[in-house]
């Protein structure tokens, strides 16, 4: 991936299932016996998304599914844009670009399936997760080494923060010596 592309990113958008999660959907009974959907999110992805917010990079999701678990997770990790129930993602992308006041070249998008490629093709940095369909990987400018729900988002956040010169400051905040300081 070109550091030049990552250095320009002001907004990170992503799909949910297969990106923020491993794609599995769990049906569990609520108090009345009705089945409700839930899903598992990676905790390291979550803290990384908050680091972006600290550094002035907004985040959001565009998902074909509607899930209260996604809504709750988006709030936890300080996402600014949450769009659910949208299989046709281009109109949503255009709306977000207008609201955010950024150029599409300043947007990165992480996806894993066919519906994501149209967005990846229209932003500055299209990213596929390691578990993405082969066709999606071919359309991406970067493919993560981690799978969705297993650190793929964290990997992208680290790349963005490093390209934009924020990584060393983050390490210092947590009292971690940089690799070149280790002995």
Rosetta constraint file for C-alpha pairs under 8 A:
AtomPair CA 1 CA 5 HARMONIC 7.70 0.50
AtomPair CA 1 CA 6 HARMONIC 7.91 0.50
AtomPair CA 1 CA 141 HARMONIC 6.38 0.50
AtomPair CA 1 CA 142 HARMONIC 5.39 0.50
AtomPair CA 2 CA 6 HARMONIC 6.67 0.50
AtomPair CA 3 CA 7 HARMONIC 5.90 0.50
AtomPair CA 3 CA 163 HARMONIC 5.45 0.50
AtomPair CA 4 CA 8 HARMONIC 6.74 0.50
AtomPair CA 4 CA 163 HARMONIC 7.45 0.50
AtomPair CA 5 CA 9 HARMONIC 6.98 0.50
AtomPair CA 5 CA 124 HARMONIC 6.66 0.50
AtomPair CA 5 CA 125 HARMONIC 6.45 0.50
AtomPair CA 6 CA 108 HARMONIC 7.98 0.50
AtomPair CA 6 CA 125 HARMONIC 7.20 0.50
AtomPair CA 6 CA 159 HARMONIC 7.17 0.50
AtomPair CA 6 CA 160 HARMONIC 5.28 0.50
AtomPair CA 6 CA 163 HARMONIC 5.83 0.50
AtomPair CA 6 CA 164 HARMONIC 7.33 0.50
AtomPair CA 7 CA 160 HARMONIC 6.54 0.50
AtomPair CA 7 CA 163 HARMONIC 4.93 0.50
AtomPair CA 7 CA 164 HARMONIC 4.83 0.50
AtomPair CA 8 CA 105 HARMONIC 7.61 0.50
AtomPair CA 8 CA 106 HARMONIC 5.42 0.50
AtomPair CA 8 CA 164 HARMONIC 7.80 0.50
AtomPair CA 9 CA 57 HARMONIC 7.53 0.50
AtomPair CA 9 CA 105 HARMONIC 7.52 0.50
AtomPair CA 9 CA 106 HARMONIC 4.32 0.50
AtomPair CA 9 CA 107 HARMONIC 5.31 0.50
AtomPair CA 9 CA 108 HARMONIC 6.34 0.50
AtomPair CA 9 CA 124 HARMONIC 7.70 0.50
AtomPair CA 9 CA 125 HARMONIC 7.99 0.50
AtomPair CA 9 CA 160 HARMONIC 7.37 0.50
AtomPair CA 10 CA 56 HARMONIC 7.34 0.50
AtomPair CA 10 CA 57 HARMONIC 4.86 0.50
AtomPair CA 10 CA 58 HARMONIC 6.53 0.50
AtomPair CA 10 CA 102 HARMONIC 7.41 0.50
AtomPair CA 10 CA 106 HARMONIC 5.38 0.50
AtomPair CA 10 CA 107 HARMONIC 6.15 0.50
AtomPair CA 11 CA 57 HARMONIC 5.40 0.50
AtomPair CA 11 CA 58 HARMONIC 4.80 0.50
AtomPair CA 11 CA 59 HARMONIC 5.65 0.50
AtomPair CA 11 CA 60 HARMONIC 7.97 0.50
AtomPair CA 11 CA 102 HARMONIC 7.94 0.50
AtomPair CA 11 CA 106 HARMONIC 6.54 0.50
AtomPair CA 11 CA 107 HARMONIC 4.88 0.50
AtomPair CA 11 CA 108 HARMONIC 6.39 0.50
AtomPair CA 12 CA 57 HARMONIC 7.19 0.50
AtomPair CA 12 CA 58 HARMONIC 6.32 0.50
AtomPair CA 12 CA 59 HARMONIC 4.74 0.50
AtomPair CA 12 CA 60 HARMONIC 6.53 0.50
AtomPair CA 12 CA 107 HARMONIC 5.86 0.50
AtomPair CA 12 CA 108 HARMONIC 4.87 0.50
AtomPair CA 12 CA 109 HARMONIC 5.87 0.50
AtomPair CA 12 CA 110 HARMONIC 7.90 0.50
AtomPair CA 13 CA 59 HARMONIC 5.56 0.50
AtomPair CA 13 CA 60 HARMONIC 4.75 0.50
AtomPair CA 13 CA 61 HARMONIC 5.44 0.50
AtomPair CA 13 CA 62 HARMONIC 7.22 0.50
AtomPair CA 13 CA 107 HARMONIC 7.28 0.50
AtomPair CA 13 CA 108 HARMONIC 6.15 0.50
AtomPair CA 13 CA 109 HARMONIC 4.70 0.50
AtomPair CA 13 CA 110 HARMONIC 6.53 0.50
AtomPair CA 14 CA 19 HARMONIC 7.12 0.50
AtomPair CA 14 CA 20 HARMONIC 7.98 0.50
AtomPair CA 14 CA 60 HARMONIC 6.45 0.50
AtomPair CA 14 CA 61 HARMONIC 4.87 0.50
AtomPair CA 14 CA 62 HARMONIC 6.20 0.50
AtomPair CA 14 CA 109 HARMONIC 5.13 0.50
AtomPair CA 14 CA 110 HARMONIC 4.55 0.50
AtomPair CA 14 CA 111 HARMONIC 6.03 0.50
AtomPair CA 15 CA 19 HARMONIC 5.93 0.50
AtomPair CA 15 CA 20 HARMONIC 7.26 0.50
AtomPair CA 15 CA 61 HARMONIC 5.55 0.50
AtomPair CA 15 CA 62 HARMONIC 5.33 0.50
AtomPair CA 15 CA 63 HARMONIC 5.33 0.50
AtomPair CA 15 CA 109 HARMONIC 7.97 0.50
AtomPair CA 15 CA 110 HARMONIC 6.40 0.50
AtomPair CA 15 CA 111 HARMONIC 5.43 0.50
AtomPair CA 15 CA 112 HARMONIC 7.62 0.50
AtomPair CA 15 CA 116 HARMONIC 7.26 0.50
AtomPair CA 16 CA 20 HARMONIC 4.93 0.50
AtomPair CA 16 CA 21 HARMONIC 6.36 0.50
AtomPair CA 16 CA 61 HARMONIC 6.55 0.50
AtomPair CA 16 CA 62 HARMONIC 7.26 0.50
AtomPair CA 16 CA 63 HARMONIC 5.82 0.50
AtomPair CA 16 CA 70 HARMONIC 7.57 0.50
AtomPair CA 17 CA 21 HARMONIC 5.19 0.50
AtomPair CA 17 CA 22 HARMONIC 6.53 0.50
AtomPair CA 17 CA 23 HARMONIC 4.44 0.50
AtomPair CA 17 CA 24 HARMONIC 7.39 0.50
AtomPair CA 17 CA 63 HARMONIC 7.70 0.50
AtomPair CA 17 CA 148 HARMONIC 7.88 0.50
AtomPair CA 18 CA 22 HARMONIC 4.74 0.50
AtomPair CA 18 CA 23 HARMONIC 4.11 0.50
AtomPair CA 18 CA 24 HARMONIC 7.86 0.50
AtomPair CA 18 CA 111 HARMONIC 7.66 0.50
AtomPair CA 18 CA 112 HARMONIC 6.04 0.50
AtomPair CA 18 CA 129 HARMONIC 7.89 0.50
AtomPair CA 18 CA 131 HARMONIC 7.36 0.50
AtomPair CA 18 CA 132 HARMONIC 7.56 0.50
AtomPair CA 18 CA 147 HARMONIC 7.82 0.50
AtomPair CA 18 CA 148 HARMONIC 4.90 0.50
AtomPair CA 18 CA 149 HARMONIC 6.68 0.50
AtomPair CA 19 CA 23 HARMONIC 7.43 0.50
AtomPair CA 19 CA 110 HARMONIC 6.95 0.50
AtomPair CA 19 CA 111 HARMONIC 6.25 0.50
AtomPair CA 19 CA 112 HARMONIC 6.52 0.50
AtomPair CA 19 CA 129 HARMONIC 6.61 0.50
AtomPair CA 19 CA 147 HARMONIC 7.41 0.50
AtomPair CA 19 CA 148 HARMONIC 3.93 0.50
AtomPair CA 19 CA 149 HARMONIC 5.90 0.50
AtomPair CA 19 CA 152 HARMONIC 6.96 0.50
AtomPair CA 19 CA 153 HARMONIC 7.12 0.50
AtomPair CA 20 CA 41 HARMONIC 6.04 0.50
AtomPair CA 20 CA 42 HARMONIC 7.11 0.50
AtomPair CA 20 CA 45 HARMONIC 7.52 0.50
AtomPair CA 20 CA 148 HARMONIC 5.62 0.50
AtomPair CA 20 CA 149 HARMONIC 4.86 0.50
AtomPair CA 20 CA 152 HARMONIC 7.76 0.50
AtomPair CA 20 CA 153 HARMONIC 6.77 0.50
AtomPair CA 21 CA 39 HARMONIC 6.97 0.50
AtomPair CA 21 CA 40 HARMONIC 5.90 0.50
AtomPair CA 21 CA 41 HARMONIC 5.22 0.50
AtomPair CA 21 CA 42 HARMONIC 7.08 0.50
AtomPair CA 21 CA 148 HARMONIC 5.47 0.50
AtomPair CA 21 CA 149 HARMONIC 3.67 0.50
AtomPair CA 21 CA 150 HARMONIC 7.44 0.50
AtomPair CA 22 CA 40 HARMONIC 7.58 0.50
AtomPair CA 22 CA 147 HARMONIC 7.22 0.50
AtomPair CA 22 CA 148 HARMONIC 5.06 0.50
AtomPair CA 22 CA 149 HARMONIC 4.37 0.50
AtomPair CA 22 CA 150 HARMONIC 6.97 0.50
AtomPair CA 23 CA 148 HARMONIC 7.56 0.50
AtomPair CA 23 CA 149 HARMONIC 7.63 0.50
AtomPair CA 24 CA 39 HARMONIC 6.61 0.50
AtomPair CA 24 CA 40 HARMONIC 7.90 0.50
AtomPair CA 25 CA 37 HARMONIC 6.49 0.50
AtomPair CA 25 CA 38 HARMONIC 6.13 0.50
AtomPair CA 25 CA 39 HARMONIC 5.33 0.50
AtomPair CA 26 CA 37 HARMONIC 5.49 0.50
AtomPair CA 26 CA 38 HARMONIC 5.17 0.50
AtomPair CA 26 CA 39 HARMONIC 5.86 0.50
AtomPair CA 27 CA 35 HARMONIC 5.60 0.50
AtomPair CA 27 CA 36 HARMONIC 5.35 0.50
AtomPair CA 27 CA 37 HARMONIC 4.62 0.50
AtomPair CA 27 CA 38 HARMONIC 6.39 0.50
AtomPair CA 28 CA 35 HARMONIC 5.19 0.50
AtomPair CA 28 CA 36 HARMONIC 5.41 0.50
AtomPair CA 28 CA 37 HARMONIC 6.41 0.50
AtomPair CA 28 CA 38 HARMONIC 7.30 0.50
AtomPair CA 29 CA 33 HARMONIC 4.95 0.50
AtomPair CA 29 CA 34 HARMONIC 5.25 0.50
AtomPair CA 29 CA 35 HARMONIC 4.33 0.50
AtomPair CA 29 CA 36 HARMONIC 6.01 0.50
AtomPair CA 30 CA 34 HARMONIC 5.51 0.50
AtomPair CA 30 CA 35 HARMONIC 6.19 0.50
AtomPair CA 30 CA 36 HARMONIC 6.44 0.50
AtomPair CA 37 CA 67 HARMONIC 6.95 0.50
AtomPair CA 37 CA 69 HARMONIC 7.73 0.50
AtomPair CA 38 CA 67 HARMONIC 7.43 0.50
AtomPair CA 38 CA 68 HARMONIC 7.80 0.50
AtomPair CA 38 CA 69 HARMONIC 5.73 0.50
AtomPair CA 39 CA 69 HARMONIC 6.73 0.50
AtomPair CA 40 CA 149 HARMONIC 7.41 0.50
AtomPair CA 41 CA 45 HARMONIC 7.77 0.50
AtomPair CA 41 CA 46 HARMONIC 7.84 0.50
AtomPair CA 41 CA 73 HARMONIC 7.96 0.50
AtomPair CA 41 CA 149 HARMONIC 5.79 0.50
AtomPair CA 42 CA 46 HARMONIC 6.56 0.50
AtomPair CA 42 CA 149 HARMONIC 5.36 0.50
AtomPair CA 42 CA 150 HARMONIC 6.02 0.50
AtomPair CA 42 CA 151 HARMONIC 6.56 0.50
AtomPair CA 43 CA 47 HARMONIC 6.60 0.50
AtomPair CA 44 CA 48 HARMONIC 6.23 0.50
AtomPair CA 44 CA 151 HARMONIC 6.59 0.50
AtomPair CA 44 CA 154 HARMONIC 6.26 0.50
AtomPair CA 45 CA 49 HARMONIC 6.26 0.50
AtomPair CA 45 CA 149 HARMONIC 7.97 0.50
AtomPair CA 45 CA 151 HARMONIC 5.80 0.50
AtomPair CA 45 CA 152 HARMONIC 7.47 0.50
AtomPair CA 45 CA 153 HARMONIC 5.37 0.50
AtomPair CA 45 CA 154 HARMONIC 4.52 0.50
AtomPair CA 46 CA 50 HARMONIC 6.65 0.50
AtomPair CA 46 CA 76 HARMONIC 7.83 0.50
AtomPair CA 46 CA 77 HARMONIC 5.58 0.50
AtomPair CA 46 CA 154 HARMONIC 7.83 0.50
AtomPair CA 47 CA 51 HARMONIC 6.46 0.50
AtomPair CA 47 CA 77 HARMONIC 6.95 0.50
AtomPair CA 48 CA 52 HARMONIC 6.63 0.50
AtomPair CA 48 CA 153 HARMONIC 7.79 0.50
AtomPair CA 48 CA 154 HARMONIC 5.55 0.50
AtomPair CA 48 CA 157 HARMONIC 6.14 0.50
AtomPair CA 48 CA 158 HARMONIC 7.63 0.50
AtomPair CA 49 CA 53 HARMONIC 6.71 0.50
AtomPair CA 49 CA 59 HARMONIC 7.34 0.50
AtomPair CA 49 CA 77 HARMONIC 5.91 0.50
AtomPair CA 49 CA 78 HARMONIC 7.45 0.50
AtomPair CA 49 CA 79 HARMONIC 7.86 0.50
AtomPair CA 49 CA 153 HARMONIC 7.94 0.50
AtomPair CA 49 CA 154 HARMONIC 7.50 0.50
AtomPair CA 49 CA 157 HARMONIC 6.95 0.50
AtomPair CA 50 CA 54 HARMONIC 6.40 0.50
AtomPair CA 50 CA 77 HARMONIC 5.42 0.50
AtomPair CA 50 CA 78 HARMONIC 6.18 0.50
AtomPair CA 51 CA 55 HARMONIC 6.40 0.50
AtomPair CA 52 CA 56 HARMONIC 6.35 0.50
AtomPair CA 52 CA 57 HARMONIC 5.03 0.50
AtomPair CA 52 CA 58 HARMONIC 6.80 0.50
AtomPair CA 52 CA 59 HARMONIC 7.70 0.50
AtomPair CA 52 CA 157 HARMONIC 7.06 0.50
AtomPair CA 52 CA 161 HARMONIC 7.58 0.50
AtomPair CA 53 CA 57 HARMONIC 5.33 0.50
AtomPair CA 53 CA 58 HARMONIC 5.80 0.50
AtomPair CA 53 CA 59 HARMONIC 7.54 0.50
AtomPair CA 53 CA 78 HARMONIC 6.96 0.50
AtomPair CA 55 CA 166 HARMONIC 7.52 0.50
AtomPair CA 58 CA 79 HARMONIC 6.87 0.50
AtomPair CA 58 CA 80 HARMONIC 6.25 0.50
AtomPair CA 59 CA 78 HARMONIC 7.78 0.50
AtomPair CA 59 CA 79 HARMONIC 4.99 0.50
AtomPair CA 59 CA 80 HARMONIC 5.79 0.50
AtomPair CA 59 CA 81 HARMONIC 6.52 0.50
AtomPair CA 60 CA 74 HARMONIC 7.64 0.50
AtomPair CA 60 CA 79 HARMONIC 5.16 0.50
AtomPair CA 60 CA 80 HARMONIC 5.71 0.50
AtomPair CA 60 CA 81 HARMONIC 4.23 0.50
AtomPair CA 60 CA 82 HARMONIC 5.50 0.50
AtomPair CA 60 CA 83 HARMONIC 7.89 0.50
AtomPair CA 61 CA 79 HARMONIC 7.88 0.50
AtomPair CA 61 CA 81 HARMONIC 6.25 0.50
AtomPair CA 61 CA 82 HARMONIC 5.09 0.50
AtomPair CA 61 CA 83 HARMONIC 6.00 0.50
AtomPair CA 61 CA 84 HARMONIC 7.70 0.50
AtomPair CA 62 CA 82 HARMONIC 6.47 0.50
AtomPair CA 62 CA 83 HARMONIC 4.83 0.50
AtomPair CA 62 CA 84 HARMONIC 5.93 0.50
AtomPair CA 62 CA 86 HARMONIC 6.85 0.50
AtomPair CA 62 CA 89 HARMONIC 6.86 0.50
AtomPair CA 62 CA 92 HARMONIC 7.43 0.50
AtomPair CA 63 CA 83 HARMONIC 6.27 0.50
AtomPair CA 63 CA 84 HARMONIC 4.72 0.50
AtomPair CA 63 CA 85 HARMONIC 6.01 0.50
AtomPair CA 63 CA 86 HARMONIC 5.81 0.50
AtomPair CA 63 CA 87 HARMONIC 6.93 0.50
AtomPair CA 64 CA 84 HARMONIC 5.83 0.50
AtomPair CA 64 CA 85 HARMONIC 4.42 0.50
AtomPair CA 64 CA 86 HARMONIC 4.41 0.50
AtomPair CA 64 CA 87 HARMONIC 4.44 0.50
AtomPair CA 64 CA 88 HARMONIC 7.90 0.50
AtomPair CA 65 CA 84 HARMONIC 5.79 0.50
AtomPair CA 65 CA 85 HARMONIC 4.78 0.50
AtomPair CA 65 CA 86 HARMONIC 7.18 0.50
AtomPair CA 65 CA 87 HARMONIC 8.00 0.50
AtomPair CA 66 CA 70 HARMONIC 7.70 0.50
AtomPair CA 66 CA 84 HARMONIC 5.02 0.50
AtomPair CA 66 CA 85 HARMONIC 5.08 0.50
AtomPair CA 67 CA 71 HARMONIC 6.61 0.50
AtomPair CA 67 CA 84 HARMONIC 7.60 0.50
AtomPair CA 68 CA 72 HARMONIC 6.16 0.50
AtomPair CA 69 CA 73 HARMONIC 6.11 0.50
AtomPair CA 70 CA 74 HARMONIC 6.01 0.50
AtomPair CA 71 CA 75 HARMONIC 6.44 0.50
AtomPair CA 71 CA 82 HARMONIC 7.25 0.50
AtomPair CA 72 CA 76 HARMONIC 6.32 0.50
AtomPair CA 73 CA 77 HARMONIC 6.30 0.50
AtomPair CA 74 CA 78 HARMONIC 6.15 0.50
AtomPair CA 74 CA 79 HARMONIC 5.11 0.50
AtomPair CA 74 CA 82 HARMONIC 7.04 0.50
AtomPair CA 75 CA 79 HARMONIC 6.08 0.50
AtomPair CA 81 CA 96 HARMONIC 7.32 0.50
AtomPair CA 83 CA 92 HARMONIC 7.45 0.50
AtomPair CA 86 CA 92 HARMONIC 7.72 0.50
AtomPair CA 87 CA 115 HARMONIC 6.70 0.50
AtomPair CA 88 CA 92 HARMONIC 7.77 0.50
AtomPair CA 88 CA 115 HARMONIC 7.34 0.50
AtomPair CA 89 CA 93 HARMONIC 6.16 0.50
AtomPair CA 89 CA 115 HARMONIC 7.40 0.50
AtomPair CA 89 CA 116 HARMONIC 7.63 0.50
AtomPair CA 89 CA 118 HARMONIC 7.71 0.50
AtomPair CA 89 CA 119 HARMONIC 6.83 0.50
AtomPair CA 90 CA 94 HARMONIC 6.19 0.50
AtomPair CA 90 CA 118 HARMONIC 7.10 0.50
AtomPair CA 90 CA 119 HARMONIC 6.32 0.50
AtomPair CA 91 CA 95 HARMONIC 6.23 0.50
AtomPair CA 92 CA 96 HARMONIC 6.16 0.50
AtomPair CA 93 CA 97 HARMONIC 6.12 0.50
AtomPair CA 93 CA 119 HARMONIC 7.24 0.50
AtomPair CA 94 CA 98 HARMONIC 6.29 0.50
AtomPair CA 95 CA 99 HARMONIC 6.24 0.50
AtomPair CA 96 CA 100 HARMONIC 5.84 0.50
AtomPair CA 97 CA 101 HARMONIC 5.81 0.50
AtomPair CA 97 CA 102 HARMONIC 5.72 0.50
AtomPair CA 97 CA 103 HARMONIC 6.80 0.50
AtomPair CA 97 CA 104 HARMONIC 6.91 0.50
AtomPair CA 98 CA 102 HARMONIC 7.27 0.50
AtomPair CA 102 CA 106 HARMONIC 6.38 0.50
AtomPair CA 102 CA 107 HARMONIC 7.73 0.50
AtomPair CA 103 CA 107 HARMONIC 7.26 0.50
AtomPair CA 104 CA 122 HARMONIC 6.69 0.50
AtomPair CA 104 CA 123 HARMONIC 4.81 0.50
AtomPair CA 104 CA 124 HARMONIC 6.05 0.50
AtomPair CA 105 CA 123 HARMONIC 5.33 0.50
AtomPair CA 105 CA 124 HARMONIC 3.78 0.50
AtomPair CA 105 CA 125 HARMONIC 7.35 0.50
AtomPair CA 106 CA 123 HARMONIC 7.23 0.50
AtomPair CA 106 CA 124 HARMONIC 5.76 0.50
AtomPair CA 106 CA 125 HARMONIC 7.98 0.50
AtomPair CA 107 CA 123 HARMONIC 5.41 0.50
AtomPair CA 107 CA 124 HARMONIC 5.49 0.50
AtomPair CA 107 CA 125 HARMONIC 6.47 0.50
AtomPair CA 108 CA 120 HARMONIC 7.76 0.50
AtomPair CA 108 CA 123 HARMONIC 6.12 0.50
AtomPair CA 108 CA 124 HARMONIC 5.98 0.50
AtomPair CA 108 CA 125 HARMONIC 4.47 0.50
AtomPair CA 108 CA 126 HARMONIC 5.79 0.50
AtomPair CA 108 CA 127 HARMONIC 7.18 0.50
AtomPair CA 109 CA 119 HARMONIC 7.11 0.50
AtomPair CA 109 CA 120 HARMONIC 5.88 0.50
AtomPair CA 109 CA 123 HARMONIC 7.01 0.50
AtomPair CA 109 CA 125 HARMONIC 6.46 0.50
AtomPair CA 109 CA 126 HARMONIC 5.18 0.50
AtomPair CA 109 CA 127 HARMONIC 5.89 0.50
AtomPair CA 110 CA 116 HARMONIC 7.86 0.50
AtomPair CA 110 CA 120 HARMONIC 7.52 0.50
AtomPair CA 110 CA 126 HARMONIC 6.35 0.50
AtomPair CA 110 CA 127 HARMONIC 4.63 0.50
AtomPair CA 110 CA 128 HARMONIC 5.60 0.50
AtomPair CA 110 CA 129 HARMONIC 6.98 0.50
AtomPair CA 110 CA 153 HARMONIC 7.90 0.50
AtomPair CA 111 CA 116 HARMONIC 5.22 0.50
AtomPair CA 111 CA 117 HARMONIC 7.35 0.50
AtomPair CA 111 CA 120 HARMONIC 7.61 0.50
AtomPair CA 111 CA 126 HARMONIC 7.92 0.50
AtomPair CA 111 CA 127 HARMONIC 6.35 0.50
AtomPair CA 111 CA 128 HARMONIC 5.12 0.50
AtomPair CA 111 CA 129 HARMONIC 6.45 0.50
AtomPair CA 111 CA 132 HARMONIC 7.24 0.50
AtomPair CA 111 CA 136 HARMONIC 7.74 0.50
AtomPair CA 112 CA 116 HARMONIC 6.66 0.50
AtomPair CA 112 CA 128 HARMONIC 5.55 0.50
AtomPair CA 112 CA 129 HARMONIC 5.74 0.50
AtomPair CA 112 CA 131 HARMONIC 6.80 0.50
AtomPair CA 112 CA 132 HARMONIC 3.97 0.50
AtomPair CA 112 CA 133 HARMONIC 6.18 0.50
AtomPair CA 112 CA 136 HARMONIC 6.35 0.50
AtomPair CA 112 CA 137 HARMONIC 7.92 0.50
AtomPair CA 113 CA 117 HARMONIC 7.21 0.50
AtomPair CA 113 CA 132 HARMONIC 6.05 0.50
AtomPair CA 113 CA 133 HARMONIC 5.84 0.50
AtomPair CA 113 CA 136 HARMONIC 6.12 0.50
AtomPair CA 114 CA 118 HARMONIC 7.91 0.50
AtomPair CA 114 CA 133 HARMONIC 7.67 0.50
AtomPair CA 114 CA 135 HARMONIC 7.56 0.50
AtomPair CA 114 CA 136 HARMONIC 6.35 0.50
AtomPair CA 115 CA 119 HARMONIC 7.94 0.50
AtomPair CA 116 CA 120 HARMONIC 6.25 0.50
AtomPair CA 116 CA 136 HARMONIC 7.75 0.50
AtomPair CA 117 CA 121 HARMONIC 6.02 0.50
AtomPair CA 117 CA 136 HARMONIC 6.17 0.50
AtomPair CA 117 CA 139 HARMONIC 6.68 0.50
AtomPair CA 117 CA 140 HARMONIC 8.00 0.50
AtomPair CA 118 CA 122 HARMONIC 6.68 0.50
AtomPair CA 119 CA 123 HARMONIC 6.55 0.50
AtomPair CA 119 CA 126 HARMONIC 7.74 0.50
AtomPair CA 120 CA 125 HARMONIC 7.01 0.50
AtomPair CA 120 CA 126 HARMONIC 4.21 0.50
AtomPair CA 120 CA 127 HARMONIC 6.98 0.50
AtomPair CA 120 CA 139 HARMONIC 7.47 0.50
AtomPair CA 120 CA 140 HARMONIC 6.87 0.50
AtomPair CA 121 CA 126 HARMONIC 6.64 0.50
AtomPair CA 121 CA 139 HARMONIC 7.36 0.50
AtomPair CA 125 CA 140 HARMONIC 7.84 0.50
AtomPair CA 125 CA 141 HARMONIC 6.29 0.50
AtomPair CA 125 CA 142 HARMONIC 7.68 0.50
AtomPair CA 126 CA 139 HARMONIC 7.63 0.50
AtomPair CA 126 CA 140 HARMONIC 4.99 0.50
AtomPair CA 126 CA 141 HARMONIC 5.46 0.50
AtomPair CA 126 CA 142 HARMONIC 6.73 0.50
AtomPair CA 127 CA 137 HARMONIC 7.86 0.50
AtomPair CA 127 CA 140 HARMONIC 5.07 0.50
AtomPair CA 127 CA 141 HARMONIC 5.98 0.50
AtomPair CA 127 CA 142 HARMONIC 4.88 0.50
AtomPair CA 127 CA 143 HARMONIC 5.67 0.50
AtomPair CA 127 CA 144 HARMONIC 7.37 0.50
AtomPair CA 128 CA 132 HARMONIC 5.95 0.50
AtomPair CA 128 CA 136 HARMONIC 6.41 0.50
AtomPair CA 128 CA 137 HARMONIC 5.43 0.50
AtomPair CA 128 CA 140 HARMONIC 5.69 0.50
AtomPair CA 128 CA 142 HARMONIC 6.41 0.50
AtomPair CA 128 CA 143 HARMONIC 4.74 0.50
AtomPair CA 128 CA 144 HARMONIC 6.42 0.50
AtomPair CA 129 CA 137 HARMONIC 7.67 0.50
AtomPair CA 129 CA 143 HARMONIC 5.61 0.50
AtomPair CA 129 CA 144 HARMONIC 5.00 0.50
AtomPair CA 129 CA 145 HARMONIC 7.30 0.50
AtomPair CA 129 CA 146 HARMONIC 6.73 0.50
AtomPair CA 129 CA 147 HARMONIC 5.52 0.50
AtomPair CA 129 CA 148 HARMONIC 5.88 0.50
AtomPair CA 129 CA 152 HARMONIC 6.20 0.50
AtomPair CA 130 CA 143 HARMONIC 6.14 0.50
AtomPair CA 130 CA 144 HARMONIC 5.24 0.50
AtomPair CA 130 CA 145 HARMONIC 5.41 0.50
AtomPair CA 130 CA 146 HARMONIC 5.49 0.50
AtomPair CA 130 CA 147 HARMONIC 4.64 0.50
AtomPair CA 130 CA 148 HARMONIC 7.15 0.50
AtomPair CA 130 CA 152 HARMONIC 7.64 0.50
AtomPair CA 131 CA 146 HARMONIC 7.91 0.50
AtomPair CA 131 CA 147 HARMONIC 5.09 0.50
AtomPair CA 131 CA 148 HARMONIC 6.54 0.50
AtomPair CA 132 CA 136 HARMONIC 6.17 0.50
AtomPair CA 132 CA 137 HARMONIC 6.34 0.50
AtomPair CA 133 CA 137 HARMONIC 6.45 0.50
AtomPair CA 134 CA 138 HARMONIC 6.33 0.50
AtomPair CA 135 CA 139 HARMONIC 6.64 0.50
AtomPair CA 136 CA 140 HARMONIC 6.44 0.50
AtomPair CA 137 CA 142 HARMONIC 7.90 0.50
AtomPair CA 137 CA 143 HARMONIC 6.33 0.50
AtomPair CA 144 CA 152 HARMONIC 5.97 0.50
AtomPair CA 144 CA 155 HARMONIC 6.97 0.50
AtomPair CA 144 CA 156 HARMONIC 7.38 0.50
AtomPair CA 145 CA 152 HARMONIC 7.19 0.50
AtomPair CA 146 CA 150 HARMONIC 6.16 0.50
AtomPair CA 146 CA 151 HARMONIC 5.64 0.50
AtomPair CA 146 CA 152 HARMONIC 4.66 0.50
AtomPair CA 146 CA 155 HARMONIC 7.29 0.50
AtomPair CA 147 CA 151 HARMONIC 6.56 0.50
AtomPair CA 147 CA 152 HARMONIC 5.37 0.50
AtomPair CA 148 CA 152 HARMONIC 5.22 0.50
AtomPair CA 148 CA 153 HARMONIC 7.27 0.50
AtomPair CA 149 CA 153 HARMONIC 7.93 0.50
AtomPair CA 151 CA 155 HARMONIC 6.15 0.50
AtomPair CA 152 CA 156 HARMONIC 6.46 0.50
AtomPair CA 153 CA 157 HARMONIC 6.17 0.50
AtomPair CA 154 CA 158 HARMONIC 6.15 0.50
AtomPair CA 155 CA 159 HARMONIC 6.35 0.50
AtomPair CA 156 CA 160 HARMONIC 6.24 0.50
AtomPair CA 157 CA 161 HARMONIC 6.09 0.50
AtomPair CA 158 CA 162 HARMONIC 6.00 0.50
AtomPair CA 158 CA 167 HARMONIC 7.28 0.50
AtomPair CA 159 CA 163 HARMONIC 6.09 0.50
AtomPair CA 160 CA 164 HARMONIC 6.14 0.50
AtomPair CA 161 CA 165 HARMONIC 6.15 0.50
AtomPair CA 161 CA 166 HARMONIC 4.96 0.50
AtomPair CA 161 CA 167 HARMONIC 5.26 0.50
AtomPair CA 162 CA 166 HARMONIC 5.86 0.50
AtomPair CA 162 CA 167 HARMONIC 4.87 0.50
AtomPair CA 162 CA 168 HARMONIC 7.77 0.50
AtomPair CA 166 CA 170 HARMONIC 6.38 0.50
AtomPair CA 167 CA 171 HARMONIC 6.31 0.50
AtomPair CA 168 CA 172 HARMONIC 6.24 0.50
AtomPair CA 168 CA 178 HARMONIC 6.84 0.50
AtomPair CA 169 CA 173 HARMONIC 6.17 0.50
AtomPair CA 170 CA 174 HARMONIC 6.61 0.50
AtomPair CA 171 CA 175 HARMONIC 6.17 0.50
AtomPair CA 171 CA 176 HARMONIC 4.94 0.50
AtomPair CA 171 CA 177 HARMONIC 6.70 0.50
AtomPair CA 171 CA 178 HARMONIC 6.92 0.50
AtomPair CA 172 CA 176 HARMONIC 5.57 0.50
AtomPair CA 172 CA 177 HARMONIC 6.86 0.50
AtomPair CA 177 CA 181 HARMONIC 5.88 0.50
AtomPair CA 177 CA 182 HARMONIC 6.59 0.50
AtomPair CA 178 CA 182 HARMONIC 6.75 0.50
